[in-house]
Amino acid sequence: MATEIRVPTLGESVSEATIGKWFKQPGDAVVQDEPLLELETDKVTLEVPAPAAGKLAEITAKEGETVGVGALLGMIGEGAGAAPAPKKDESASVAQASGASGSSTVKDAQDKTAELVGGEVTKRDMPAAPSAAKLMAEKNLSADQVEGSGKRGQILKGDVLDAISRGAPAQPAEAPKVPRTATAAGDEGREERVKMTRLRQTIARRLKDAQNSAAMLTTFNEVDMKAVMDLRTKYKDVFEKKHGVKLGFMGFFSKAVTHALKEIPAVNAEIDGTDIIYKNYCHIGVAVGTDKGLVVPVVRDADQMSIAEIEKEIGRLGIAARDGKLSMADMQGGTFTISNGGVYGSLMSTPILNAPQSGILGMHKIQERPMVVGGQIVIRPMMYLALSYDHRIVDGKEAVTFLVRVKESLEDPERLVLDL
């Protein structure tokens, strides 16, 4: 008897993924729970395990194809003589039967949403009603900004009027596409065209959306890292022996940020229509560069954690990100983000907001520079800090004060221990 391989539940409101890579080919032996293929969603890459042991009889979804939750991916045959895979028309009927009588979660996801991008539904089964589409075009609104109340999430005219009354921002008119510059004779053979991964497409879209929707501004300061570096040098061996993790800079920065967020709550808030939502908790997103692009796993309730606990969680998330093992839960709910471009040698940058958050802190390279301390010129390990913030809800005074508080905590790390 053959066993079906189907797309598992991908996460809340996520119902599509792209086939990244098959690890097995038809005829290969398969062990139960062994990874068979890799799926890419907007946020994470996950592996699909084998539901049974046997031999891979058929692959029905090829690499690069987009598939929905519950879709048939392939078949596993029993034993050494793998059972023949059902004919394609039979596979289609099986998939349809599963869609009709299978999990209600899969059906609801396919009926209501097809893609989650930072908590926003961006695709529906039903096109907008003609009157609604006309009004959205007149008001320069996109379907992402309107919540449909019709069947299968269809947008009705009343939904558009509701969105307008709530103050949904109009999108700028789409600029005409600029034709690609003609390739010079002889150069075409030296070019390579590669389709963007789903993750890279999402990164591009979200970063551009953040620039379009927020009144983004960046303020700078610099911090003398000597006190933190001396503390690390003094206790790093004891710290690693006791906690099983290295003492890095991110623990200090995360604690300094949570202290500053409590004093300046606007930096830990977000805009929802005409409301401001203040978060009385600190879920710190930590930007991690991977081979497939930038991901931002979240350290939840960092304000309630010790430096050791933060370092352990960042270590776990970093390994999961590089191995493609991050879950959707690891990626959601951040209230503020820290990006460390210094590990790549960046001296200064203006980070882009991770919408709908109102602030992101950029760390940079530590570089020795001559500084005046007590009337004397001394050499100090200095780092530039950059805070990009949404000027719609964070005033300049609040942004500067926030950055000064982070600087004070790092230059006098005893403040972090004493909660000052």
C-alpha positions in Angstrom: 0.0 0.0 0.0 1.4 3.4 -1.0 1.7 6.3 1.5 1.0 9.9 0.5 3.4 12.7 1.2 1.5 16.0 1.6 2.4 19.6 2.5 2.1 20.0 6.3 0.5 22.9 8.1 2.9 25.8 7.6 1.8 28.2 10.3 -1.0 30.6 11.1 -2.6 31.9 7.9 0.2 30.6 5.7 -1.1 28.3 3.0 1.5 28.3 0.3 5.1 27.3 0.0 7.7 26.7 -2.7 9.5 23.4 -3.3 13.1 24.1 -2.5 14.9 20.8 -2.9 14.2 17.1 -2.9 16.7 15.1 -0.9 15.5 11.8 -2.4 14.7 10.6 -5.9 12.2 8.0 -7.1 13.6 4.5 -6.3 15.6 5.7 -3.3 15.1 3.9 0.1 13.3 6.0 2.7 13.4 5.7 6.5 10.4 7.0 8.5 10.9 10.6 9.7 13.9 11.1 7.4 13.8 14.5 5.7 12.5 14.1 2.2 12.4 17.6 0.8 12.7 21.3 1.8 9.8 23.8 1.6 10.3 27.6 1.5 7.7 30.0 2.9 7.9 33.7 3.2 9.6 33.5 6.5 11.2 30.1 7.1 12.6 27.0 5.3 11.3 23.7 6.7 11.9 20.1 6.0 9.1 17.5 5.3 9.8 14.2 7.0 8.9 10.8 5.5 5.5 9.7 6.9 6.5 6.0 6.5 9.4 3.7 5.5 9.8 2.2 2.1 10.9 3.5 -1.3 10.1 6.9 -2.9 7.8 5.8 -5.7 6.9 9.1 -7.3 7.5 12.9 -7.0 4.4 14.8 -8.0 5.6 18.3 -7.1 8.9 19.4 -8.7 11.5 21.8 -7.4 10.5 25.4 -7.8 6.7 24.7 -7.9 4.3 26.5 -5.5 2.1 24.2 -3.5 -0.7 24.7 -1.0 -1.2 23.3 2.5 -2.3 19.6 2.1 -1.1 19.3 -1.5 0.2 16.0 -2.7 4.0 16.0 -3.0 4.8 12.4 -3.8 4.2 8.8 -2.9 6.2 6.2 -0.8 5.9 2.6 -1.8 6.3 -0.3 0.7 9.4 -2.4 1.1 12.0 -3.2 -1.6 9.4 -3.5 -4.3 7.8 -0.1 -4.1 4.1 -0.1 -4.9 3.2 1.6 -8.1 2.1 5.2 -7.7 -1.5 6.0 -8.6 -2.1 7.4 -12.0 -2.1 11.2 -12.3 -5.9 11.4 -12.6 -6.2 9.2 -9.5 -3.8 11.5 -7.7 -5.9 14.5 -8.6 -9.0 12.8 -7.3 -7.3 11.8 -4.1 -6.1 15.4 -3.6 -9.7 16.7 -4.3 -11.2 14.2 -1.9 -8.7 15.3 0.8 -9.6 18.9 0.2 -13.3 18.0 0.5 -13.2 15.8 3.6 -9.8 16.5 5.1 -8.7 18.9 7.7 -10.9 21.9 8.1 -7.8 23.9 9.0 -6.4 23.3 5.5 -9.8 24.2 3.8 -10.2 27.4 5.9 -6.6 28.5 5.1 -7.2 27.9 1.4 -10.6 29.7 1.4 -9.5 32.7 3.4 -5.8 33.4 2.9 -2.9 32.3 0.7 0.1 34.2 2.1 1.2 35.8 5.4 3.7 38.6 5.2 4.5 40.1 8.6 1.0 39.4 9.9 -0.8 40.9 6.8 -3.0 38.8 4.5 -2.0 39.6 0.9 -3.9 37.2 -1.3 -7.4 35.9 -1.5 -9.2 33.2 -3.5 -12.0 35.6 -4.7 -11.2 38.8 -6.6 -12.7 42.0 -5.2 -16.2 42.9 -6.3 -16.2 45.2 -9.3 -17.5 48.2 -7.3 -14.9 47.6 -4.6 -12.1 47.3 -7.2 -13.2 50.5 -8.8 -13.2 52.4 -5.5 -9.8 51.0 -4.5 -8.4 52.1 -7.8 -9.8 55.6 -7.3 -8.4 55.8 -3.7 -5.1 54.2 -4.6 -5.6 51.4 -2.1 -4.2 47.9 -2.5 -6.0 44.7 -1.5 -3.6 44.2 1.3 -5.0 47.2 3.1 -8.7 46.1 3.0 -10.1 43.2 5.0 -12.7 41.3 2.9 -16.0 40.3 4.6 -17.5 38.5 1.6 -17.4 34.8 0.7 -13.8 33.4 0.8 -12.5 36.7 1.9 -13.9 38.7 -1.1 -13.6 42.4 -0.7 -16.9 44.3 -1.0 -17.5 48.0 -1.5 -18.4 48.4 2.2 -15.1 46.9 3.2 -13.2 49.5 1.2 -15.3 52.3 2.7 -14.5 50.9 6.2 -10.8 50.9 5.4 -11.0 54.5 4.2 -12.8 55.5 7.4 -10.1 53.9 9.5 -7.5 55.9 7.7 -5.8 53.3 5.6 -2.9 55.0 3.9 -3.1 55.2 0.1 -0.3 53.5 -1.8 1.7 55.6 -4.3 0.8 55.0 -7.9 3.0 52.2 -9.4 5.8 53.6 -11.4 6.0 52.5 -15.0 8.4 49.6 -15.5 11.7 50.7 -16.9 12.8 48.5 -19.8 15.9 46.6 -19.1 19.0 48.0 -20.6 19.9 46.2 -23.8 22.8 43.8 -23.3 25.9 44.6 -25.3 26.8 42.1 -27.9 28.9 39.3 -26.4 27.8 40.1 -22.8 24.7 38.0 -22.7 26.6 34.8 -22.4 28.4 36.1 -19.3 25.1 36.9 -17.5 23.2 34.6 -15.2 19.4 35.0 -14.5 18.2 33.4 -11.2 14.7 33.5 -10.0 14.3 35.2 -6.6 13.5 32.8 -3.8 10.2 33.3 -2.0 12.1 34.5 1.1 14.1 37.1 -0.9 10.9 38.3 -2.6 9.3 38.8 0.8 12.4 40.6 2.2 12.3 43.0 -0.8 8.6 43.7 -0.5 8.6 44.2 3.2 11.6 46.6 3.2 10.1 48.7 0.4 6.7 48.7 2.2 8.4 49.9 5.4 9.9 52.8 3.5 6.6 53.7 1.8 4.5 53.6 5.0 6.6 54.9 7.8 8.1 58.4 8.3 11.6 56.9 8.8 14.4 58.9 10.3 17.8 57.8 11.8 19.7 59.3 14.7 23.3 58.4 15.6 25.5 58.2 18.7 28.7 56.5 19.7 29.5 54.3 22.6 32.8 53.6 24.4 32.9 49.8 24.5 35.9 49.5 26.9 33.8 48.7 30.0 31.9 46.0 28.3 35.0 44.5 26.7 36.9 44.5 30.0 33.9 42.8 31.7 33.8 40.1 28.9 37.6 39.5 29.2 37.4 39.1 32.9 34.5 36.7 33.1 34.1 35.1 29.7 35.8 31.8 30.8 33.8 31.5 34.0 30.6 32.5 32.2 31.0 29.9 29.5 31.9 27.2 32.0 28.8 27.9 34.1 26.2 28.6 31.4 27.5 26.6 28.5 27.5 29.5 26.1 29.9 32.2 25.1 29.5 35.7 26.5 29.0 38.0 23.5 27.9 41.6 23.0 24.2 40.8 22.1 23.3 40.0 25.7 24.5 43.4 26.9 22.9 45.2 24.0 19.6 43.4 24.5 19.4 44.3 28.2 20.4 47.9 27.5 17.6 48.1 24.9 15.0 46.7 27.2 15.9 49.2 29.9 15.6 52.0 27.4 12.3 50.8 26.0 10.7 50.9 29.5 11.7 54.6 29.8 10.7 55.5 26.2 7.6 53.3 25.5 6.9 55.0 22.1 9.9 53.2 20.6 8.2 49.9 21.7 4.9 50.7 20.1 3.2 50.4 16.7 0.5 52.2 14.7 -2.8 50.4 13.9 -5.0 52.7 11.8 -5.6 55.8 14.0 -4.5 54.0 17.2 -1.1 53.6 18.9 -0.5 50.2 20.6 2.0 50.3 23.4 3.6 47.0 24.2 4.2 46.3 27.9 6.6 43.6 27.1 9.9 43.4 25.1 10.2 40.8 22.3 13.5 41.6 20.7 14.1 40.6 17.1 17.7 39.7 16.3 18.6 40.1 12.6 20.6 37.0 11.4 22.2 36.8 8.0 21.8 33.4 6.3 22.8 31.9 2.9 19.2 32.5 1.8 18.7 36.0 3.1 18.1 38.0 6.3 15.8 36.5 8.9 14.8 38.1 12.2 14.0 35.5 15.0 12.6 36.8 18.2 13.8 36.6 21.8 10.5 36.7 23.7 10.2 38.6 27.0 13.9 39.6 26.9 13.2 42.2 29.6 12.5 39.4 32.0 15.7 37.4 31.1 19.2 37.5 32.4 22.1 38.2 30.1 23.0 34.5 30.3 19.4 33.5 29.3 19.4 36.0 26.4 22.8 34.6 25.1 21.5 31.1 25.2 18.3 31.9 23.3 20.2 34.0 20.7 22.6 31.0 20.3 19.7 28.6 19.8 17.9 30.9 17.3 21.2 31.6 15.4 21.9 27.9 14.9 18.3 27.3 13.9 18.4 30.1 11.4 21.6 28.9 9.7 20.3 25.3 9.6 16.9 26.4 8.2 15.1 25.0 11.3 13.3 28.2 12.5 9.6 27.8 13.2 7.0 30.4 12.4 6.6 31.0 16.2 10.3 31.9 16.3 9.7 34.7 13.8 6.6 36.4 15.0 5.7 39.0 17.6 8.8 41.1 17.7 8.4 44.6 19.2 11.9 46.0 18.5 14.8 44.8 16.4 18.6 44.8 16.8 20.8 44.5 13.7 24.6 43.9 14.0 26.3 44.9 10.8 29.5 45.2 12.7 30.2 41.5 12.3 30.6 42.1 8.6 32.8 45.2 9.1 30.2 47.9 8.7 31.3 51.2 10.3 27.9 53.0 10.0 24.5 52.4 8.4 20.9 53.5 8.5 18.8 50.3 9.2 15.3 50.0 7.7 12.4 49.4 10.1 11.0 45.9 10.6 7.3 47.0 10.1 5.1 47.5 12.0 7.8 48.1 14.7 8.7 51.7 15.4 12.4 51.3 16.1 15.5 49.3 15.1 19.0 49.6 16.5 22.0 49.2 14.3 25.3 48.0 15.9 28.5 48.5 14.0 32.2 47.7 14.0 34.3 48.4 17.1 37.2 50.5 16.1 39.9 52.1 18.1 39.8 55.9 17.9 41.5 58.8 19.7 39.0 60.3 22.2 39.3 63.1 24.8 38.7 61.7 28.3 39.3 63.9 31.3 41.2 66.5 29.2 43.5 63.8 27.8 43.6 62.2 24.4 43.3 58.4 24.8 42.7 55.5 22.5 39.3 53.9 23.0 37.3 51.1 21.3 34.4 53.0 19.9 31.2 51.8 18.2 28.7 53.9 16.2 25.1 53.3 17.1 22.2 54.1 14.8 18.5 54.2 15.7 16.0 54.3 12.8 12.5 55.1 14.1 9.1 56.0 12.8 8.7 59.7 13.3 4.9 59.4 13.2 4.9 58.2 16.8 8.5 58.7 18.0 9.6 62.3 18.5 13.2 63.4 18.0 13.6 64.0 21.7 12.4 60.5 22.5 14.7 58.9 19.9 17.8 60.7 21.1 17.0 60.0 24.7 16.5 56.3 24.0 19.9 56.1 22.2 21.6 58.0 25.1 20.1 55.5 27.6 21.5 52.6 25.6 24.9 54.4 25.5 24.9 55.0 29.3 24.0 51.4 30.1 26.8 50.0 27.9 29.5 52.5 29.1 28.5 51.6 32.7 27.3 48.0 32.5 26.8 47.8 36.3 23.6 49.8 35.6 22.3 46.7 33.9 22.9 44.5 36.9 21.4 47.0 39.3 18.5 47.8 37.0 19.3 51.5 36.8 
